[in-house]
Structure formats: C-alpha cells, structure tokens
Amino acid sequence: MVIELQLAQKLESVGRLAAGIAHEINTPIQYLGDNVHFLRSAFDDMDKLFESTNDAAIRLPQFPERAAFLLELADLAKKYDLEYLRGEVPKAFTRTFDGVERVTNIVKAMKEFAHPDSHEQYAADLKHALETTLLVASNEYKYVATVLTEFDELPAVVCNIGELNQVFLNLIVNAAHAIKDAGKDVDAGRIKIRLNMEGEDAVIRVSDNGCGVPPENLSKLYDPFFTTKEVGRGTGQGLAISHSIVVDKHAGEISVRSEVGVGTEFTVRLPISGRPARSSP
C-alpha cells in the first residue's frame, strides 16, 4: 500500500531525527550532571572549612582581638545567611540531580523509542516498551489525566517492538485527547493501561474516561484519514497504521468498545510466539 509505505518512511525519518536530538541532549546533560556533582562536593568542603575556622577561633587563647574576631565571623555568617544556605543548598542539589536524572531517562527512552529498527521480529519486553512510551508521551497526558498501570509479568513477545511502540503511542495520545475533549483535567481524567497474558496471547488494554466515540463512527476508526479531531490535531492515520501493524504485521487483533460520555477502551492481542511463518508459494 503506497500510503502505508510513505507513512512508514516518514516515521523512520522522524525516528532518526528524534534519535539524533536525543544524542545531542545526552552529552550536555552529562556535563551538567558532572558539574553539579563537583559543585555539591565544593560546597560541602567550603562548609567544612568555615566550620573548622569557626571552631579554631573559639579555641584561640583569650586575647583582646579574639572577641572581635568571633564577632566578625558571626556577622559574616549572618550577612551571607549561612544557616539558610546550609539548609537549602543541599535541597537544591537534590532537586537538580532529580531533574538531571529525569532528563537522562527521557533521553534514554527517546533513543529506545525512536531508533529505527529492522523489519525483523525478535523477543521483546512489552512492559518495558509501554513504560518507555509513557515516558515519551508524558507531555500529552500529564496535564489532563492520571495514568494507572497494571502490568503482569509476561514472557518476552516475538514482535517488531519499534512498530508496536507506534501503536502504544497512538492509543495513549488518543486517550489523552478524548479526556481533554471531555473537559476533564488531571484530577478527573484517568487513563488505565493493563498488560496481561490470556492463553497464548499478550493482551494490552488502554482505556480512558473521555468523551467516547459515537456508535456510527466505531466502524470507521481504522479507515485511513478518518478523524473526529479538528484540523491540525489529527490526520486520521494513527489508528489505520496501528490496525495494519497489529493485524497484518503481527497476526494479532485490535478491538474497541466505547460509550459516549463514559469513555473508550482499545484492546490489542498479540501472539506471544510471534507471527506465524509464511509458507512458501
């Protein structure tokens, strides 16, 4: 299918671009982390130096200048708000390290998610793939919904994990948009993602409490270029591609149930052993 091939090529180009950006971010964030470690160590040493100086001054023999020296040290500590710095600077370093770690994790997730992989299928961890996709998509849902996950332990699933990442991303973004369209915020919006094993299949369910899909539109969801979103927000290609990836490329199933005003749930079933080998003609 020409359209599918064009979209696949576009996704690969975007993936390469994202992987390149992730690589460019990774280097400066490593510098930042190293420098913050240095600054924290330097602050600790300077704090110890001041404390040692103050202790040495207290142990000085009694002489006229001693009292004046101790008073000057106390005035300097007050002038530069030493007690406040001692309490708040370590907290600032902790927050900075947390931020650096989060950026590092996002960059790692981007590289895993966006790296163009081969068309071959291999054993992959779906739980890890879902966690990575949630991290990459966080900006889409973090202001409109709370994400709840129920991930069972599954054996590795034979699949093309890069293609399935696109499916998971489409379903999560669609859920976030549906919740936003329902007028809900992060306190009321809920996206639930479940992963479990049923028989010989891995089953992924993505549900939301968004606006729902009218019954007359359910049968059109996988049609190329069909969308209920406003211009510029949806192309109608995401679910069509997802259907092709799950059904045609992985011999799986994708289904949906929805109720207007209540929400929507997509279910993806994938054979754990992978797509059956094609017989020779």
C-alpha positions in Angstrom: 0.0 0.0 0.0 1.6 3.3 -1.2 0.2 5.4 1.6 1.4 3.0 4.3 4.9 2.8 2.7 5.1 6.7 2.6 4.0 6.9 6.3 6.4 4.2 7.3 9.2 6.1 5.6 8.1 9.3 7.3 8.1 7.6 10.7 11.6 6.3 10.1 12.8 9.8 9.2 11.2 11.3 12.3 12.7 8.4 14.3 16.2 9.1 13.1 15.7 12.9 13.8 14.5 12.2 17.3 17.4 9.8 18.0 19.8 12.4 16.8 18.3 15.1 19.0 18.4 12.6 22.0 22.1 12.1 21.3 22.7 15.8 21.2 20.9 16.3 24.5 22.7 13.4 26.2 26.2 15.0 26.0 25.4 18.4 27.7 23.2 16.7 30.3 26.2 14.5 31.2 28.3 17.7 31.6 25.6 19.2 33.7 25.4 16.2 36.0 29.2 16.1 36.4 29.4 19.8 37.2 26.6 19.6 39.7 28.4 16.7 41.5 31.5 18.9 41.6 29.6 21.9 42.9 28.0 19.9 45.7 31.4 18.5 46.7 32.9 22.0 46.7 30.0 23.4 48.8 30.4 20.6 51.3 34.2 21.4 51.5 33.6 25.1 51.9 31.1 24.5 54.6 33.5 22.3 56.5 36.2 24.9 56.0 34.1 27.6 57.6 33.1 25.3 60.4 36.7 24.4 61.1 37.7 28.1 61.0 34.9 28.9 63.5 36.0 26.0 65.8 39.6 27.1 65.7 38.7 30.7 66.5 36.7 29.5 69.6 39.7 27.6 70.8 42.1 30.6 70.5 43.6 31.8 73.7 41.9 34.8 75.4 43.3 38.0 73.9 41.7 41.3 73.1 41.3 40.6 69.4 39.6 37.2 70.0 36.2 38.5 70.8 36.3 40.9 67.8 37.3 38.1 65.5 34.5 35.8 66.7 32.0 38.7 66.3 33.2 39.3 62.7 32.7 35.6 61.9 29.2 35.7 63.3 28.4 38.9 61.3 29.7 37.3 58.1 27.6 34.2 58.7 24.5 36.4 59.3 25.3 38.7 56.3 25.6 35.8 53.9 22.7 33.9 55.5 24.9 30.8 56.2 22.3 28.8 58.1 19.8 29.3 55.3 22.3 28.2 52.7 23.3 25.2 54.8 19.7 24.1 54.9 18.6 25.0 51.3 21.6 24.4 49.1 21.7 20.6 49.7 18.0 20.5 48.8 18.6 22.5 45.6 21.3 20.0 44.6 18.9 17.1 45.3 16.3 18.8 43.1 18.9 19.4 40.4 20.0 15.8 40.4 16.4 14.6 40.2 15.9 16.9 37.2 19.1 15.6 35.5 18.1 12.0 36.1 14.6 12.7 34.7 16.1 14.3 31.5 18.5 11.4 31.2 15.7 8.9 31.5 13.7 10.8 28.9 16.6 10.9 26.5 17.2 7.2 27.0 13.5 6.5 26.3 13.6 8.7 23.2 16.6 6.8 21.9 14.9 3.4 22.5 11.6 4.6 21.1 12.8 6.4 18.1 15.7 4.3 17.0 14.7 2.9 13.6 15.0 -0.8 13.9 14.9 -3.6 11.3 11.7 -5.2 10.0 12.6 -8.4 11.7 10.8 -9.6 14.7 12.5 -10.7 17.9 11.7 -11.4 21.6 11.0 -8.1 23.4 9.7 -6.9 26.8 6.3 -5.3 26.3 6.2 -4.0 29.8 9.4 -2.0 29.2 8.1 -0.8 25.9 4.9 0.5 27.5 6.9 2.2 30.2 9.2 3.8 27.7 6.2 5.0 25.6 4.5 6.5 28.6 7.6 8.5 29.4 7.9 9.7 25.8 4.2 10.7 25.7 4.0 12.2 29.1 3.6 15.8 27.8 0.4 14.7 26.1 -1.3 13.5 29.2 0.3 14.9 32.3 -2.0 17.9 32.4 -5.2 16.2 31.6 -5.1 12.7 33.2 -3.6 10.4 35.8 -2.2 7.2 34.3 -2.9 4.0 36.1 -1.0 0.8 35.2 -1.5 -2.9 35.8 1.4 -4.8 34.3 1.6 -8.5 34.9 4.9 -10.4 34.3 4.9 -11.8 30.8 7.4 -13.8 28.8 9.2 -11.9 26.0 6.9 -11.5 23.0 8.2 -12.0 19.5 7.4 -8.8 17.6 8.8 -5.7 16.0 8.9 -3.5 19.1 9.5 -0.3 17.2 6.3 -0.8 15.3 4.4 -1.7 18.4 5.7 1.5 20.2 3.9 3.5 17.5 0.7 1.6 18.3 1.0 2.2 22.0 1.8 5.9 21.4 -1.3 6.3 19.2 -3.6 4.8 21.8 -2.2 6.8 24.7 -2.3 10.1 22.8 -5.9 9.4 21.6 -6.9 8.6 25.2 -5.4 11.9 26.4 -7.2 13.9 23.6 -10.5 12.2 24.4 -10.2 13.2 28.1 -9.3 16.8 27.1 -12.3 16.9 24.8 -14.5 15.8 27.7 -13.4 18.9 29.6 -11.6 16.9 32.3 -8.3 17.8 34.0 -5.6 15.7 35.7 -7.8 15.4 38.9 -10.7 13.8 37.0 -9.1 12.3 33.9 -8.0 8.7 34.0 -6.0 6.6 31.5 -5.7 2.9 32.5 -3.2 0.6 30.8 -3.2 -3.1 31.6 -0.9 -5.8 30.3 -1.6 -9.5 31.0 -1.5 -12.9 29.4 -4.5 -14.7 28.1 -3.8 -18.2 26.7 -1.0 -17.8 24.2 -1.6 -14.1 23.7 -0.3 -10.9 25.3 -3.2 -8.5 25.9 -2.8 -4.8 26.2 -5.8 -2.7 27.1 -5.8 1.1 27.0 -8.9 2.7 28.5 -9.9 6.3 29.3 -12.9 8.2 30.8 -13.0 10.7 27.9 -15.7 11.8 25.6 -16.3 8.4 23.9 -17.0 7.6 20.3 -20.5 7.7 18.7 -21.7 4.2 17.6 -21.9 5.3 14.0 -18.2 6.1 14.0 -16.8 3.0 15.6 -16.7 1.0 12.3 -14.8 3.9 10.6 -12.0 4.3 13.2 -9.5 2.2 11.3 -10.3 3.8 7.9 -7.3 5.9 6.5 -7.8 9.6 7.1 -10.9 9.3 9.1 -10.8 11.5 12.2 -13.2 13.3 14.5 -10.5 15.8 15.6 -10.3 19.4 14.4 -7.9 20.3 11.6 -4.3 20.3 12.6 -4.8 18.0 15.6 -5.4 14.6 13.9 -4.7 13.2 10.5 -6.8 10.0 10.7 -3.7 7.9 10.0 -2.8 6.8 13.6 -5.4 4.1 14.0 -5.2 2.9 10.4 -1.5 2.3 10.8 -2.0 0.7 14.2 -4.5 -1.7 12.7 -2.1 -2.6 9.9 0.8 -3.1 12.4 -1.2 -5.3 14.8 -3.3 -7.3 12.3 -1.2 -7.5 9.1 2.3 -7.5 10.5 1.8 -9.3 13.8 -1.2 -11.6 13.1 -2.9 -10.0 16.2 -6.2 -8.3 16.9 -7.3 -4.8 17.8 -10.8 -4.0 19.0 -12.6 -1.1 20.6 -15.6 -0.6 22.8 -16.9 2.9 23.6 -19.7 4.8 25.1 -20.3 8.5 24.6 -19.8 10.4 27.8 -18.3 7.4 29.5 -15.1 6.5 27.7 -13.3 4.2 25.4 -11.2 1.0 25.7 -8.9 -0.4 23.0 -7.7 -4.0 23.3 -4.7 -5.3 21.5 -4.0 -9.0 21.3 -0.6 -10.3 20.2 0.6 -13.9 19.8 3.5 -14.3 22.2 5.3 -16.6 19.8 5.0 -14.1 17.1 3.5 -14.0 13.6 3.3 -17.5 12.1 5.9 -18.1 9.4 4.6 -17.6 5.9 4.5 -20.8 3.9 6.5 -20.9 0.6 4.3 -20.4 -2.5 
